[in-house]
Amino acid sequence: MIKNIIFDWSGVVKDCILDYLVIANKIFKQFGAKEISVEELQEEWRQPYLVFYRKYLPNITVEEESTAYRKAILESPEARQYEGISDLIKKFKKSGIKLFIISSDDSDTLLPEIKNFDLENVFDEIVFGVHNKEEGAREIVEANNLNRSETIFIGDSNHEIEVGKKLGIKTGAVTWGFSSESRLKSENPDFLIHSLEELEKVILLK
């Protein structure tokens, strides 16, 4: 039985793939790399995110990427959620499940989005601005004394699956995010999730 959920944010809760493609291509253009398609983004996306960028820009630093990203995101449309996911998250909360977020997004981006999605005071802890999520996820598990067999990391990339396996917690990979289904399947998550209905069944054992 799942009693604790660690959520990635972008690509899981926030619907931002096409917006992020625009941002990534702005960063590539700034540093002299060619633009990519959404299909290439979903096939090549890796986390920690610098792994992805260094495939195209081998010498880019975290600081350079972060500065370029913050500039590009200011020009992005208002964030939107995947339809129905906020209601499902609140349903999990009402079921007594502890909820956490760990995200590479900065607080000035993430916190307003949580408010706009009507998810304030829903999460037990929010960790933001993370490049490598392993340390943050480990801190969540240990600080909250979470039973690892009752905890799942819900993400949309290789990174959440890898981190979950290292920590000995369950992993759920959603196919509506940054990585293609074939890429996610190759990482062998405990659950490959195609819809909110499937996510609800995994968590609430319906």
N, C-alpha and C positions, 0 to 999 in steps of 0.2 A: 504493500500500500504506500502511495506517495503522500508524504506529509509536508515536504519542503520543495519549493520550486525556485531555482535560480534562472531568471530570464536574461538572455541577451535582449537588447532593445531594438536597434536598427535592423530591419529585415525580418524581425520576429513580431514585434508589436507595431513599430512604425513602418509604414509602407513608403519606402524611399529609394527603391532600386533605380528607377529612371532618373530621379533627382540626383542620386549619387553618381550615376553615369556622367551627367553634365559636369558635376564637380570634379570627378576624376579626370575628365578630358580637359577641363580648364587647367588643372595642375600639370597634366602632360604637356599642354601647349606652352605653359609658362616656362617649362624646363626643356622644351625642344623635342618632345617625344610625339609620336603619332597618336591620333585618337583611336579609340576602340569601340566596338559595338556592345550592346547589352548582352548578346550571346557570349562574346569573349569575356566580358566582365564576370558572368556567372560560371564560366569554365575555369577562369584563371584566378578568381578571388581566393586569397589566402589570408589568414590571420596568424600571428599579429600582423596588422595592416601594412607595416613596412616591408614585409616579405612580398606582398603584392606589388607595391610601388617599385621596389628594387628590381623586379623582373624587367621593368621598362626604363627605370632610372637608377642604375646600379649605385650611384654615389649620393643619392638623396639622403639627408639626415632626418631624424624625427622632428627636429626643430623646423627645418625647411618645409616638411610636409604639413606639420601642424599650422604653421603661419599661412601657407597657401590654402589649406583647407578652411581655416577660419574666415579668410577673405572671401572664398568662393561660396561658403554656406550663407553668408549675409545676403547673397543675391538669389537664394533659392526660394521656391514657393513655401507657403505655410505648411508645416508638417501635418500629415494625416495618418490615421491609424488604419490597420487592416479591419475591414468591416466586421463588427461583432466581437473583436478580441477583447476590448475593454470590459464588455459585459461578461465574457467568459472568465476573465481574470477576477472580477468582483464575485463571481459565482464560486470560484476556488476559495476566495477569502472567506466567504460565508460558510464554506464547508470546513473551516478551521485550519486550512493549509497555510503555512508560513511562506511568504513571498518575498523574493529578493531580486534586485537588478544589478547586473554588472555590465558596464558599457564603456566603450572607448570615447563616447561623446562627452563633451565638457558639460559642466553643471549649468552654464548659462544657455545651453541648448536643450539639455535633457529635462531639467526641472520645469521650465515653461511648457514643454510638451506633455509631461505627466499631468500638469494642471489642465491643459487644453483637452486631454483625453479623459478627463474626469476620473483620474486615478490617484488624486492626492490622498494621503493617509491610508493607502491600501498596502503599500510595501513595508515590510519590516526593516529593510535596510537597502540603501541605494549606494552603489560604488560607481563612480564616474571617472572619466579621464584616464582610463586604463589602456596601456598598449598591450601588455601581455596579461591575460586574464587569470592565469594560474595562481598568482600570489593573492589577488583579490578574492577569488573563489575559495581558496584555502582558508583565508581569514574569515570569510563568512561561515564556512563549515565549522571551523574550530571555535570561533568566538561565540557562536550560537549553539555550540554543542549539538550539531545536527547528526542524527543517525544516518550514516552514509547509505545504507540500504533503503532508506525511505526518502532519499533526496535525488532530484533529477535536475540536470542542466539542460534547458531548452535553448537551442541556438540554430543558426542557419549556415554554419561554416565548419571547416575542419577543426578550427581552434577550440570551439566549445566541446566537441567530441573528444579531442585529445586531452583537454583539461579534465573533463569528467572522468576519463579512464585513468588518468594519473591519480586523481583524488579518490578513486574507488566509488564514484557515485554513478547513477544511471544517466544516460544521455538520450535526448530526443532531438532529432534534426528535422526542422520544418522545410518543406520544399518550395515555399513561396518567397524565400528570401534571396540572399546574395549568391548562393551556390546552386548549381544545377543538381538535379536529383541523382544523376550518375556520379557526380563528384562526392556527394554526401554518402551515397550507398557504398562507395569504395572505402570510406572511413569506418564502416561497420558500427553505426550507432545502435543502441539498444532498441530504439524506435525510429522509424522513418515515417514522418507525419505529413499527410497530404492536405489536411483540412482542419478547421476548428472542431468539427465533429470528431475526427480521429484524435485530436489533442484532448478533448474532453473525455473520451473513452480511455485513453492511456492514463490520465490523472485520476479519474473517478471510477475506473474499472467497470465501466458500463458495458 
